[in-house]
Amino acid sequence: MISIDVTGRTPIYEQICRAICSEIARGVLKENDKIPASRALAQQLGLNPNTVSKAYSILERDGIIYTLAGRGSFVAAQNGKAISALTRDFEAITLEALNAGVSAEVLIETVNRLKGEKQ
């Protein structure tokens, strides 16, 4: 389900947020699906439970998951929230590139190239 790169520069809680958003965007997790309890996920990944709790708090704040006391955390109705969370950095970098004079055509070619490399 979730893999974490503990040696990477991206904070672990952000990796957890992205992994859950990615599973929602790909349709692996759907609305009202239960996600692992933060302590269980922390144990599974060998992490501090506070790290997973921080990720869950951010996801809940952003409306991507919701928590029911005594029952756990679940995937919220999305309306594009998970995809928006996944593309937030992309949008900022794209805008920066456009403002720096990179043409939209070059950016589109770059996305198409990356898409081809992924396939």
MOPAC internal coordinates of N, CA, C and O (Angstrom, degrees):
PM7 1SCF
backbone

  N    0.0000 0     0.00 0     0.00 0    0    0    0
  C    1.4432 1     0.00 0     0.00 0    1    0    0
  C    1.5260 1   110.30 1     0.00 0    2    1    0
  O    1.2310 1   119.79 1   110.53 1    3    2    1
  N    1.3103 1   118.00 1   -69.47 1    3    2    1
  C    1.4579 1   121.22 1  -176.67 1    5    3    2
  C    1.5213 1   108.87 1  -117.38 1    6    5    3
  O    1.2310 1   121.25 1   -48.26 1    7    6    5
  N    1.3350 1   115.22 1   131.74 1    7    6    5
  C    1.4618 1   118.97 1   173.15 1    9    7    6
  C    1.5244 1   107.58 1  -120.24 1   10    9    7
  O    1.2310 1   121.36 1   -38.44 1   11   10    9
  N    1.3126 1   115.00 1   141.56 1   11   10    9
  C    1.4615 1   122.05 1  -175.15 1   13   11   10
  C    1.5204 1   109.17 1  -121.46 1   14   13   11
  O    1.2310 1   120.96 1   -41.81 1   15   14   13
  N    1.3293 1   115.77 1   138.19 1   15   14   13
  C    1.4573 1   121.88 1   174.76 1   17   15   14
  C    1.5222 1   107.93 1  -103.27 1   18   17   15
  O    1.2310 1   120.86 1   -82.26 1   19   18   17
  N    1.3261 1   115.97 1    97.74 1   19   18   17
  C    1.4676 1   120.05 1  -176.72 1   21   19   18
  C    1.5237 1   112.19 1   -71.83 1   22   21   19
  O    1.2310 1   119.94 1   164.80 1   23   22   21
  N    1.3287 1   117.72 1   -15.20 1   23   22   21
  C    1.4658 1   120.53 1   179.72 1   25   23   22
  C    1.5228 1   112.26 1   -93.98 1   26   25   23
  O    1.2310 1   120.17 1   171.78 1   27   26   25
  N    1.3248 1   117.29 1    -8.22 1   27   26   25
  C    1.4607 1   121.08 1  -177.70 1   29   27   26
  C    1.5125 1   112.48 1   -75.23 1   30   29   27
  O    1.2310 1   121.34 1    -9.70 1   31   30   29
  N    1.3316 1   115.04 1   170.30 1   31   30   29
  C    1.4625 1   120.54 1  -179.07 1   33   31   30
  C    1.5262 1   112.39 1   -85.90 1   34   33   31
  O    1.2310 1   120.21 1   164.17 1   35   34   33
  N    1.3311 1   117.20 1   -15.83 1   35   34   33
  C    1.4615 1   120.20 1   179.54 1   37   35   34
  C    1.5218 1   109.03 1   -77.80 1   38   37   35
  O    1.2310 1   120.14 1   -51.03 1   39   38   37
  N    1.3341 1   117.34 1   128.97 1   39   38   37
  C    1.4670 1   119.34 1   179.37 1   41   39   38
  C    1.5307 1   111.34 1   -56.29 1   42   41   39
  O    1.2310 1   121.17 1   -33.94 1   43   42   41
  N    1.3044 1   115.36 1   146.06 1   43   42   41
  C    1.4675 1   120.85 1  -175.30 1   45   43   42
  C    1.5223 1   110.98 1   -61.13 1   46   45   43
  O    1.2310 1   119.84 1   139.65 1   47   46   45
  N    1.3234 1   117.91 1   -40.35 1   47   46   45
  C    1.4660 1   119.02 1  -178.97 1   49   47   46
  C    1.5294 1   110.68 1   -63.24 1   50   49   47
  O    1.2310 1   119.79 1   145.42 1   51   50   49
  N    1.3380 1   118.01 1   -34.58 1   51   50   49
  C    1.4638 1   121.05 1   176.82 1   53   51   50
  C    1.5291 1   110.48 1   -68.56 1   54   53   51
  O    1.2310 1   120.12 1   142.00 1   55   54   53
  N    1.3278 1   117.38 1   -38.00 1   55   54   53
  C    1.4618 1   120.79 1   177.22 1   57   55   54
  C    1.5239 1   110.51 1   -61.86 1   58   57   55
  O    1.2310 1   120.37 1   140.15 1   59   58   57
  N    1.3262 1   116.90 1   -39.85 1   59   58   57
  C    1.4641 1   120.68 1   178.58 1   61   59   58
  C    1.5216 1   109.79 1   -65.11 1   62   61   59
  O    1.2310 1   120.23 1   134.28 1   63   62   61
  N    1.3356 1   117.17 1   -45.72 1   63   62   61
  C    1.4705 1   120.76 1   177.89 1   65   63   62
  C    1.5214 1   111.14 1   -57.62 1   66   65   63
  O    1.2310 1   120.51 1   132.98 1   67   66   65
  N    1.3193 1   116.63 1   -47.02 1   67   66   65
  C    1.4746 1   120.70 1  -179.41 1   69   67   66
  C    1.5197 1   111.59 1   -64.40 1   70   69   67
  O    1.2310 1   120.43 1   140.24 1   71   70   69
  N    1.3231 1   116.78 1   -39.76 1   71   70   69
  C    1.4696 1   120.10 1  -179.21 1   73   71   70
  C    1.5202 1   110.63 1   -64.14 1   74   73   71
  O    1.2310 1   120.13 1   137.24 1   75   74   73
  N    1.3240 1   117.35 1   -42.76 1   75   74   73
  C    1.4638 1   120.06 1   179.55 1   77   75   74
  C    1.5247 1   110.13 1   -68.40 1   78   77   75
  O    1.2310 1   120.01 1   136.90 1   79   78   77
  N    1.3296 1   117.59 1   -43.10 1   79   78   77
  C    1.4702 1   120.63 1   176.90 1   81   79   78
  C    1.5248 1   110.96 1   -60.84 1   82   81   79
  O    1.2310 1   120.45 1   140.44 1   83   82   81
  N    1.3187 1   116.74 1   -39.56 1   83   82   81
  C    1.4595 1   121.06 1   179.18 1   85   83   82
  C    1.5241 1   111.19 1   -63.22 1   86   85   83
  O    1.2310 1   120.52 1   138.19 1   87   86   85
  N    1.3201 1   116.62 1   -41.81 1   87   86   85
  C    1.4673 1   119.61 1   179.08 1   89   87   86
  C    1.5243 1   111.18 1   -66.89 1   90   89   87
  O    1.2310 1   120.36 1   146.62 1   91   90   89
  N    1.3161 1   116.91 1   -33.38 1   91   90   89
  C    1.4646 1   120.48 1   175.61 1   93   91   90
  C    1.5288 1   109.85 1   -68.66 1   94   93   91
  O    1.2310 1   120.54 1   133.53 1   95   94   93
  N    1.3293 1   116.57 1   -46.47 1   95   94   93
  C    1.4709 1   121.12 1  -178.63 1   97   95   94
  C    1.5291 1   111.81 1   -62.04 1   98   97   95
  O    1.2310 1   120.19 1   144.17 1   99   98   97
  N    1.3426 1   117.24 1   -35.83 1   99   98   97
  C    1.4686 1   120.79 1   179.25 1  101   99   98
  C    1.5160 1   112.89 1   -81.48 1  102  101   99
  O    1.2310 1   120.16 1   172.80 1  103  102  101
  N    1.3300 1   117.30 1    -7.20 1  103  102  101
  C    1.4595 1   120.41 1   178.73 1  105  103  102
  C    1.5148 1   114.43 1    87.18 1  106  105  103
  O    1.2310 1   120.11 1  -173.93 1  107  106  105
  N    1.3309 1   117.39 1     6.07 1  107  106  105
  C    1.4584 1   120.61 1   177.22 1  109  107  106
  C    1.5280 1   109.30 1   -68.17 1  110  109  107
  O    1.2310 1   121.07 1   137.30 1  111  110  109
  N    1.3268 1   115.56 1   -42.70 1  111  110  109
  C    1.4665 1   121.50 1   174.41 1  113  111  110
  C    1.5166 1   107.84 1  -106.23 1  114  113  111
  O    1.2310 1   121.21 1   -46.10 1  115  114  113
  N    1.3252 1   115.29 1   133.90 1  115  114  113
  C    1.4606 1   120.92 1  -178.50 1  117  115  114
  C    1.5305 1   109.74 1  -120.55 1  118  117  115
  O    1.2310 1   121.24 1   -11.87 1  119  118  117
  N    1.3206 1   115.24 1   168.13 1  119  118  117
  C    1.4618 1   120.92 1  -179.89 1  121  119  118
  C    1.5332 1   110.91 1   -50.20 1  122  121  119
  O    1.2310 1   121.29 1   -46.42 1  123  122  121
  N    1.3046 1   115.13 1   133.58 1  123  122  121
  C    1.4674 1   125.39 1   178.77 1  125  123  122
  C    1.5252 1   114.38 1    72.78 1  126  125  123
  O    1.2310 1   119.51 1  -175.71 1  127  126  125
  N    1.3299 1   118.54 1     4.29 1  127  126  125
  C    1.4687 1   120.22 1   172.71 1  129  127  126
  C    1.5174 1   108.40 1   -68.68 1  130  129  127
  O    1.2310 1   120.91 1   -39.71 1  131  130  129
  N    1.3121 1   115.87 1   140.29 1  131  130  129
  C    1.4597 1   120.82 1   177.83 1  133  131  130
  C    1.5238 1   108.81 1   -80.92 1  134  133  131
  O    1.2310 1   120.88 1   -43.56 1  135  134  133
  N    1.3235 1   115.93 1   136.44 1  135  134  133
  C    1.4604 1   120.39 1   175.03 1  137  135  134
  C    1.5293 1   107.52 1  -103.30 1  138  137  135
  O    1.2310 1   120.07 1   -21.38 1  139  138  137
  N    1.3149 1   117.48 1   158.62 1  139  138  137
  C    1.4661 1   119.50 1  -177.26 1  141  139  138
  C    1.5308 1   111.99 1   -58.01 1  142  141  139
  O    1.2310 1   121.34 1   -34.56 1  143  142  141
  N    1.3196 1   115.04 1   145.44 1  143  142  141
  C    1.4638 1   119.71 1   174.73 1  145  143  142
  C    1.5202 1   108.54 1   -58.98 1  146  145  143
  O    1.2310 1   120.45 1   -31.92 1  147  146  145
  N    1.3200 1   116.75 1   148.08 1  147  146  145
  C    1.4674 1   119.82 1  -175.78 1  149  147  146
  C    1.5290 1   111.55 1   -60.14 1  150  149  147
  O    1.2310 1   119.96 1   140.51 1  151  150  149
  N    1.3061 1   117.69 1   -39.49 1  151  150  149
  C    1.4696 1   119.51 1   179.34 1  153  151  150
  C    1.5219 1   111.47 1   -67.68 1  154  153  151
  O    1.2310 1   120.60 1   140.41 1  155  154  153
  N    1.3249 1   116.45 1   -39.59 1  155  154  153
  C    1.4643 1   120.06 1   179.36 1  157  155  154
  C    1.5272 1   110.58 1   -65.55 1  158  157  155
  O    1.2310 1   120.34 1   137.33 1  159  158  157
  N    1.3354 1   116.95 1   -42.67 1  159  158  157
  C    1.4631 1   120.40 1   179.04 1  161  159  158
  C    1.5260 1   110.46 1   -66.13 1  162  161  159
  O    1.2310 1   120.68 1   139.26 1  163  162  161
  N    1.3241 1   116.30 1   -40.74 1  163  162  161
  C    1.4644 1   119.89 1   178.26 1  165  163  162
  C    1.5245 1   110.43 1   -60.36 1  166  165  163
  O    1.2310 1   120.54 1   136.76 1  167  166  165
  N    1.3128 1   116.58 1   -43.24 1  167  166  165
  C    1.4654 1   120.24 1   179.40 1  169  167  166
  C    1.5279 1   110.61 1   -65.65 1  170  169  167
  O    1.2310 1   120.60 1   136.90 1  171  170  169
  N    1.3237 1   116.45 1   -43.10 1  171  170  169
  C    1.4672 1   121.52 1   179.95 1  173  171  170
  C    1.5283 1   111.38 1   -60.76 1  174  173  171
  O    1.2310 1   120.51 1   140.50 1  175  174  173
  N    1.3298 1   116.64 1   -39.50 1  175  174  173
  C    1.4619 1   121.45 1  -177.00 1  177  175  174
  C    1.5283 1   113.02 1   -92.02 1  178  177  175
  O    1.2310 1   120.32 1   172.72 1  179  178  177
  N    1.3242 1   116.99 1    -7.28 1  179  178  177
  C    1.4614 1   120.79 1  -178.33 1  181  179  178
  C    1.5170 1   112.60 1    71.46 1  182  181  179
  O    1.2310 1   121.01 1  -141.09 1  183  182  181
  N    1.3355 1   115.68 1    38.91 1  183  182  181
  C    1.4635 1   121.38 1  -176.84 1  185  183  182
  C    1.5212 1   110.97 1  -115.62 1  186  185  183
  O    1.2310 1   121.29 1   -13.27 1  187  186  185
  N    1.3115 1   115.13 1   166.73 1  187  186  185
  C    1.4520 1   121.42 1   172.87 1  189  187  186
  C    1.5344 1   107.63 1   -71.71 1  190  189  187
  O    1.2310 1   119.59 1   -48.36 1  191  190  189
  N    1.3381 1   118.39 1   131.64 1  191  190  189
  C    1.4706 1   120.49 1   179.63 1  193  191  190
  C    1.5222 1   113.51 1   -56.46 1  194  193  191
  O    1.2310 1   119.81 1   151.19 1  195  194  193
  N    1.3353 1   117.97 1   -28.81 1  195  194  193
  C    1.4674 1   120.28 1   179.06 1  197  195  194
  C    1.5284 1   111.55 1   -65.29 1  198  197  195
  O    1.2310 1   120.24 1   149.19 1  199  198  197
  N    1.3190 1   117.15 1   -30.81 1  199  198  197
  C    1.4680 1   121.32 1   178.50 1  201  199  198
  C    1.5181 1   110.30 1   -65.73 1  202  201  199
  O    1.2310 1   120.61 1   133.87 1  203  202  201
  N    1.3186 1   116.44 1   -46.13 1  203  202  201
  C    1.4682 1   120.71 1   178.96 1  205  203  202
  C    1.5244 1   109.87 1   -67.38 1  206  205  203
  O    1.2310 1   120.12 1   139.47 1  207  206  205
  N    1.3255 1   117.38 1   -40.53 1  207  206  205
  C    1.4680 1   120.85 1   177.84 1  209  207  206
  C    1.5230 1   111.17 1   -59.55 1  210  209  207
  O    1.2310 1   120.37 1   140.97 1  211  210  209
  N    1.3293 1   116.89 1   -39.03 1  211  210  209
  C    1.4683 1   120.64 1   178.34 1  213  211  210
  C    1.5301 1   110.31 1   -63.17 1  214  213  211
  O    1.2310 1   120.65 1   136.29 1  215  214  213
  N    1.3324 1   116.37 1   -43.71 1  215  214  213
  C    1.4687 1   120.30 1   178.48 1  217  215  214
  C    1.5281 1   110.32 1   -61.99 1  218  217  215
  O    1.2310 1   120.38 1   134.97 1  219  218  217
  N    1.3333 1   116.87 1   -45.03 1  219  218  217
  C    1.4597 1   120.52 1   179.96 1  221  219  218
  C    1.5279 1   111.09 1   -63.41 1  222  221  219
  O    1.2310 1   120.13 1   142.90 1  223  222  221
  N    1.3216 1   117.36 1   -37.10 1  223  222  221
  C    1.4669 1   121.06 1   178.36 1  225  223  222
  C    1.5236 1   110.70 1   -63.26 1  226  225  223
  O    1.2310 1   120.66 1   137.85 1  227  226  225
  N    1.3187 1   116.33 1   -42.15 1  227  226  225
  C    1.4728 1   120.64 1   178.90 1  229  227  226
  C    1.5241 1   109.97 1   -65.60 1  230  229  227
  O    1.2310 1   120.64 1   135.39 1  231  230  229
  N    1.3318 1   116.38 1   -44.61 1  231  230  229
  C    1.4671 1   120.00 1   179.31 1  233  231  230
  C    1.5266 1   110.95 1   -62.24 1  234  233  231
  O    1.2310 1   120.57 1   141.72 1  235  234  233
  N    1.3206 1   116.52 1   -38.28 1  235  234  233
  C    1.4672 1   119.98 1   178.71 1  237  235  234
  C    1.5299 1   110.51 1   -69.40 1  238  237  235
  O    1.2310 1   120.51 1   137.16 1  239  238  237
  N    1.3131 1   116.63 1   -42.84 1  239  238  237
  C    1.4671 1   121.00 1   178.16 1  241  239  238
  C    1.5315 1   111.04 1   -58.10 1  242  241  239
  O    1.2310 1   120.94 1   141.64 1  243  242  241
  N    1.3361 1   115.82 1   -38.36 1  243  242  241
  C    1.4651 1   121.17 1  -178.53 1  245  243  242
  C    1.5259 1   113.09 1   -82.97 1  246  245  243
  O    1.2310 1   120.21 1  -179.59 1  247  246  245
  N    1.3379 1   117.21 1     0.41 1  247  246  245
  C    1.4645 1   120.72 1   177.32 1  249  247  246
  C    1.5096 1   113.78 1    77.68 1  250  249  247
  O    1.2310 1   119.80 1  -161.66 1  251  250  249
  N    1.3216 1   117.99 1    18.34 1  251  250  249
  C    1.4603 1   121.51 1  -178.40 1  253  251  250
  C    1.5216 1   110.87 1   -87.88 1  254  253  251
  O    1.2310 1   120.67 1   147.16 1  255  254  253
  N    1.3306 1   116.33 1   -32.84 1  255  254  253
  C    1.4637 1   120.71 1   174.40 1  257  255  254
  C    1.5250 1   108.02 1  -131.22 1  258  257  255
  O    1.2310 1   121.07 1   -13.57 1  259  258  257
  N    1.3228 1   115.56 1   166.43 1  259  258  257
  C    1.4594 1   120.79 1   172.49 1  261  259  258
  C    1.5204 1   107.88 1  -137.50 1  262  261  259
  O    1.2310 1   121.06 1   -23.82 1  263  262  261
  N    1.3124 1   115.57 1   156.18 1  263  262  261
  C    1.4567 1   121.30 1  -177.12 1  265  263  262
  C    1.5169 1   109.63 1  -121.44 1  266  265  263
  O    1.2310 1   121.37 1   -43.89 1  267  266  265
  N    1.3234 1   114.98 1   136.11 1  267  266  265
  C    1.4535 1   121.80 1   173.97 1  269  267  266
  C    1.5192 1   107.36 1  -112.67 1  270  269  267
  O    1.2310 1   120.83 1   -55.70 1  271  270  269
  N    1.3280 1   116.03 1   124.30 1  271  270  269
  C    1.4647 1   120.75 1  -177.79 1  273  271  270
  C    1.5297 1   110.47 1   -54.35 1  274  273  271
  O    1.2310 1   121.38 1   -52.11 1  275  274  273
  N    1.3163 1   114.97 1   127.89 1  275  274  273
  C    1.4518 1   121.19 1   177.65 1  277  275  274
  C    1.5095 1   115.21 1    78.84 1  278  277  275
  O    1.2310 1   119.63 1   173.70 1  279  278  277
  N    1.3239 1   118.30 1    -6.30 1  279  278  277
  C    1.4633 1   121.34 1  -178.17 1  281  279  278
  C    1.5165 1   113.33 1  -115.55 1  282  281  279
  O    1.2310 1   119.96 1   151.69 1  283  282  281
  N    1.3302 1   117.68 1   -28.31 1  283  282  281
  C    1.4542 1   120.49 1   178.35 1  285  283  282
  C    1.5088 1   113.72 1   119.98 1  286  285  283
  O    1.2310 1   121.55 1    14.66 1  287  286  285
  N    1.3333 1   114.63 1  -165.34 1  287  286  285
  C    1.4651 1   121.91 1  -178.79 1  289  287  286
  C    1.5170 1   109.78 1  -112.01 1  290  289  287
  O    1.2310 1   121.15 1   -35.50 1  291  290  289
  N    1.3216 1   115.40 1   144.50 1  291  290  289
  C    1.4509 1   122.43 1  -173.96 1  293  291  290
  C    1.5232 1   110.31 1  -137.02 1  294  293  291
  O    1.2310 1   120.74 1   -21.75 1  295  294  293
  N    1.3231 1   116.20 1   158.25 1  295  294  293
  C    1.4615 1   122.18 1   177.60 1  297  295  294
  C    1.5266 1   108.43 1   -74.21 1  298  297  295
  O    1.2310 1   120.64 1   -52.21 1  299  298  297
  N    1.3135 1   116.39 1   127.79 1  299  298  297
  C    1.4639 1   122.32 1   179.30 1  301  299  298
  C    1.5276 1   109.97 1   -83.21 1  302  301  299
  O    1.2310 1   120.92 1   -14.59 1  303  302  301
  N    1.3314 1   115.84 1   165.41 1  303  302  301
  C    1.4604 1   120.84 1   171.25 1  305  303  302
  C    1.5234 1   107.20 1   -59.72 1  306  305  303
  O    1.2310 1   120.01 1   -48.65 1  307  306  305
  N    1.3122 1   117.59 1   131.35 1  307  306  305
  C    1.4547 1   120.62 1  -167.42 1  309  307  306
  C    1.5101 1   116.30 1   -87.72 1  310  309  307
  O    1.2310 1   119.28 1   126.21 1  311  310  309
  N    1.2856 1   118.97 1   -53.79 1  311  310  309
  C    1.4680 1   121.04 1  -173.79 1  313  311  310
  C    1.5238 1   111.37 1    50.59 1  314  313  311
  O    1.2310 1   120.58 1  -143.53 1  315  314  313
  N    1.3347 1   116.50 1    36.47 1  315  314  313
  C    1.4546 1   122.05 1   176.93 1  317  315  314
  C    1.5156 1   115.42 1    83.11 1  318  317  315
  O    1.2310 1   119.34 1  -172.90 1  319  318  317
  N    1.3332 1   118.86 1     7.10 1  319  318  317
  C    1.4650 1   121.12 1  -175.83 1  321  319  318
  C    1.5242 1   112.65 1   -65.22 1  322  321  319
  O    1.2310 1   119.91 1   138.48 1  323  322  321
  N    1.3270 1   117.78 1   -41.52 1  323  322  321
  C    1.4674 1   119.96 1  -179.09 1  325  323  322
  C    1.5250 1   110.08 1   -66.29 1  326  325  323
  O    1.2310 1   120.48 1   136.47 1  327  326  325
  N    1.3101 1   116.68 1   -43.53 1  327  326  325
  C    1.4696 1   120.34 1   179.47 1  329  327  326
  C    1.5275 1   109.66 1   -65.55 1  330  329  327
  O    1.2310 1   120.46 1   140.23 1  331  330  329
  N    1.3064 1   116.73 1   -39.77 1  331  330  329
  C    1.4625 1   120.50 1   177.52 1  333  331  330
  C    1.5259 1   110.83 1   -61.00 1  334  333  331
  O    1.2310 1   120.50 1   138.81 1  335  334  333
  N    1.3261 1   116.66 1   -41.19 1  335  334  333
  C    1.4687 1   120.22 1   178.42 1  337  335  334
  C    1.5236 1   110.85 1   -65.15 1  338  337  335
  O    1.2310 1   120.42 1   143.02 1  339  338  337
  N    1.3266 1   116.80 1   -36.98 1  339  338  337
  C    1.4657 1   120.62 1  -179.47 1  341  339  338
  C    1.5219 1   112.36 1   -72.20 1  342  341  339
  O    1.2310 1   119.86 1   151.90 1  343  342  341
  N    1.3258 1   117.87 1   -28.10 1  343  342  341
  C    1.4636 1   120.84 1  -176.09 1  345  343  342
  C    1.5246 1   113.66 1  -100.86 1  346  345  343
  O    1.2310 1   119.96 1  -178.53 1  347  346  345
  N    1.3188 1   117.68 1     1.47 1  347  346  345
  C    1.4696 1   121.49 1  -177.50 1  349  347  346
  C    1.5335 1   111.52 1   -55.63 1  350  349  347
  O    1.2310 1   120.25 1   130.27 1  351  350  349
  N    1.3258 1   117.12 1   -49.73 1  351  350  349
  C    1.4683 1   120.57 1   179.98 1  353  351  350
  C    1.5259 1   110.99 1   -66.47 1  354  353  351
  O    1.2310 1   120.54 1   141.15 1  355  354  353
  N    1.3285 1   116.58 1   -38.85 1  355  354  353
  C    1.4584 1   121.43 1   179.18 1  357  355  354
  C    1.5294 1   110.20 1   -59.00 1  358  357  355
  O    1.2310 1   120.69 1   134.74 1  359  358  357
  N    1.3137 1   116.28 1   -45.26 1  359  358  357
  C    1.4620 1   120.20 1  -179.74 1  361  359  358
  C    1.5245 1   111.24 1   -61.84 1  362  361  359
  O    1.2310 1   120.41 1   137.03 1  363  362  361
  N    1.3165 1   116.82 1   -42.97 1  363  362  361
  C    1.4696 1   120.03 1  -179.49 1  365  363  362
  C    1.5230 1   111.35 1   -64.56 1  366  365  363
  O    1.2310 1   120.60 1   136.72 1  367  366  365
  N    1.3204 1   116.46 1   -43.28 1  367  366  365
  C    1.4675 1   120.58 1  -179.31 1  369  367  366
  C    1.5260 1   110.59 1   -69.01 1  370  369  367
  O    1.2310 1   120.47 1   141.61 1  371  370  369
  N    1.3283 1   116.71 1   -38.39 1  371  370  369
  C    1.4651 1   120.82 1   178.13 1  373  371  370
  C    1.5244 1   110.34 1   -62.89 1  374  373  371
  O    1.2310 1   120.63 1   134.77 1  375  374  373
  N    1.3186 1   116.41 1   -45.23 1  375  374  373
  C    1.4586 1   120.23 1   178.39 1  377  375  374
  C    1.5183 1   110.91 1   -62.27 1  378  377  375
  O    1.2310 1   120.42 1   139.24 1  379  378  377
  N    1.3171 1   116.81 1   -40.76 1  379  378  377
  C    1.4664 1   121.15 1   177.48 1  381  379  378
  C    1.5314 1   110.39 1   -61.13 1  382  381  379
  O    1.2310 1   120.63 1   136.36 1  383  382  381
  N    1.3380 1   116.41 1   -43.64 1  383  382  381
  C    1.4669 1   120.27 1   179.64 1  385  383  382
  C    1.5267 1   110.94 1   -64.92 1  386  385  383
  O    1.2310 1   120.38 1   137.26 1  387  386  385
  N    1.3363 1   116.87 1   -42.74 1  387  386  385
  C    1.4656 1   120.24 1   178.76 1  389  387  386
  C    1.5239 1   110.92 1   -62.44 1  390  389  387
  O    1.2310 1   120.66 1   137.72 1  391  390  389
  N    1.3335 1   116.35 1   -42.28 1  391  390  389
  C    1.4679 1   120.41 1   178.88 1  393  391  390
  C    1.5228 1   111.99 1   -66.88 1  394  393  391
  O    1.2310 1   120.43 1   154.77 1  395  394  393
  N    1.3335 1   116.79 1   -25.23 1  395  394  393
  C    1.4648 1   120.99 1   179.17 1  397  395  394
  C    1.5267 1   111.92 1   -84.50 1  398  397  395
  O    1.2310 1   120.58 1   176.37 1  399  398  397
  N    1.3336 1   116.50 1    -3.63 1  399  398  397
  C    1.4572 1   119.64 1   176.78 1  401  399  398
  C    1.5124 1   115.76 1   103.88 1  402  401  399
  O    1.2310 1   119.34 1  -177.19 1  403  402  401
  N    1.3213 1   118.87 1     2.81 1  403  402  401
  C    1.4658 1   121.01 1   176.25 1  405  403  402
  C    1.5251 1   107.10 1   -73.14 1  406  405  403
  O    1.2310 1   120.59 1   -47.73 1  407  406  405
  N    1.3238 1   116.48 1   132.27 1  407  406  405
  C    1.4623 1   119.64 1  -176.65 1  409  407  406
  C    1.5301 1   110.98 1   -75.95 1  410  409  407
  O    1.2310 1   121.75 1   -24.63 1  411  410  409
  N    1.3205 1   114.26 1   155.37 1  411  410  409
  C    1.4681 1   120.12 1   177.58 1  413  411  410
  C    1.5288 1   110.17 1   -61.07 1  414  413  411
  O    1.2310 1   120.34 1   145.99 1  415  414  413
  N    1.3303 1   116.96 1   -34.01 1  415  414  413
  C    1.4598 1   120.92 1  -179.65 1  417  415  414
  C    1.5288 1   111.10 1   -63.01 1  418  417  415
  O    1.2310 1   120.40 1   138.52 1  419  418  417
  N    1.3176 1   116.84 1   -41.48 1  419  418  417
  C    1.4646 1   121.36 1   178.92 1  421  419  418
  C    1.5247 1   109.76 1   -64.91 1  422  421  419
  O    1.2310 1   120.45 1   138.71 1  423  422  421
  N    1.3188 1   116.74 1   -41.29 1  423  422  421
  C    1.4613 1   120.09 1   179.23 1  425  423  422
  C    1.5310 1   110.99 1   -65.22 1  426  425  423
  O    1.2310 1   120.50 1   138.07 1  427  426  425
  N    1.3189 1   116.64 1   -41.93 1  427  426  425
  C    1.4667 1   120.67 1   178.53 1  429  427  426
  C    1.5206 1   110.44 1   -64.02 1  430  429  427
  O    1.2310 1   120.24 1   137.20 1  431  430  429
  N    1.3417 1   117.16 1   -42.80 1  431  430  429
  C    1.4682 1   120.69 1   176.90 1  433  431  430
  C    1.5281 1   110.74 1   -60.59 1  434  433  431
  O    1.2310 1   120.34 1   141.15 1  435  434  433
  N    1.3166 1   116.96 1   -38.85 1  435  434  433
  C    1.4659 1   121.10 1   179.36 1  437  435  434
  C    1.5256 1   110.62 1   -64.73 1  438  437  435
  O    1.2310 1   120.49 1   135.48 1  439  438  437
  N    1.3159 1   116.67 1   -44.52 1  439  438  437
  C    1.4716 1   120.16 1   178.14 1  441  439  438
  C    1.5263 1   110.03 1   -62.71 1  442  441  439
  O    1.2310 1   120.23 1   136.11 1  443  442  441
  N    1.3180 1   117.16 1   -43.89 1  443  442  441
  C    1.4698 1   119.98 1   179.41 1  445  443  442
  C    1.5296 1   111.77 1   -63.77 1  446  445  443
  O    1.2310 1   120.44 1   141.14 1  447  446  445
  N    1.3226 1   116.77 1   -38.86 1  447  446  445
  C    1.4735 1   120.34 1   177.22 1  449  447  446
  C    1.5029 1   111.05 1   -63.38 1  450  449  447
  O    1.2310 1   120.69 1   134.51 1  451  450  449
  N    1.3335 1   116.29 1   -45.49 1  451  450  449
  C    1.4665 1   120.66 1   179.41 1  453  451  450
  C    1.5268 1   111.33 1   -63.98 1  454  453  451
  O    1.2310 1   120.81 1   141.97 1  455  454  453
  N    1.3055 1   116.05 1   -38.03 1  455  454  453
  C    1.4641 1   120.50 1   177.50 1  457  455  454
  C    1.5239 1   110.41 1   -63.52 1  458  457  455
  O    1.2310 1   120.62 1   138.79 1  459  458  457
  N    1.3325 1   116.42 1   -41.21 1  459  458  457
  C    1.4659 1   121.10 1   177.58 1  461  459  458
  C    1.5122 1   112.67 1   -65.14 1  462  461  459
  O    1.2310 1   120.51 1   142.41 1  463  462  461
  N    1.3319 1   116.63 1   -37.59 1  463  462  461
  C    1.4666 1   120.67 1   178.80 1  465  463  462
  C    1.5132 1   111.63 1   -68.35 1  466  465  463
  O    1.2310 1   120.34 1   148.72 1  467  466  465
  N    1.3261 1   116.95 1   -31.28 1  467  466  465
  C    1.4654 1   120.91 1  -179.10 1  469  467  466
  C    1.5118 1   111.27 1   -72.94 1  470  469  467
  O    1.2310 1   120.15 1   149.71 1  471  470  469
  N    1.3244 1   117.32 1   -30.29 1  471  470  469
  C    1.4666 1   120.80 1  -176.88 1  473  471  470
  C    1.4554 1   110.14 1   -77.37 1  474  473  471
  O    1.2310 1   120.10 1   180.00 1  475  474  473

